[in-house]
Structures are given as structure tokens and as C-alpha cells.
Amino acid sequence: MDYVSALVPPVVMAVFFIGLVVTIVKSQGGPNKAKEDAAVDLAIGRAESVQQAPRADGA
């Protein structure tokens, strides 16, 4: 019975990991994809504009 108790934790972790991956894959795309893409594009645009803006001290 020691082999059963040694195999249970890795099997349980594998099942949860597979479930996590399946959930992530299923949540990609769909009706909210355009809204999520727009939010990411907006955040990237803001970060780039802040990074490219000249500093007030002239450096």
C-alpha cells in the first residue's frame, strides 16, 4: 500500500494541472476576445507613450 500513497499526490497534482490548462484554453477567444484585446492594446499604448515622453528636466 505504500506505492498507492506515493502515487496519489502526483496524480492529484497532474489532474488539477490538466484541468487548469483546459480552463485556460477554453477561456481564450470567444465573445470577449475583442474587448480584452482592446484593453491590452490601450494599456500597451499608454505604457509606450509614457516611456517615449520627454522628461521635464531635459535629460
C-alpha angles and dihedrals in degrees: 000000000000090000091057093053089047093052100043099076096050092045092050091048091048092051092050092046092051089049090051093050092048091050092050093048093048092049093055115099121356128118095322095052095096092048092049092047091050091051091050092047090050092050092048091048091052092048092050093048091051091047094050097043114109115248120245095235092061096245 
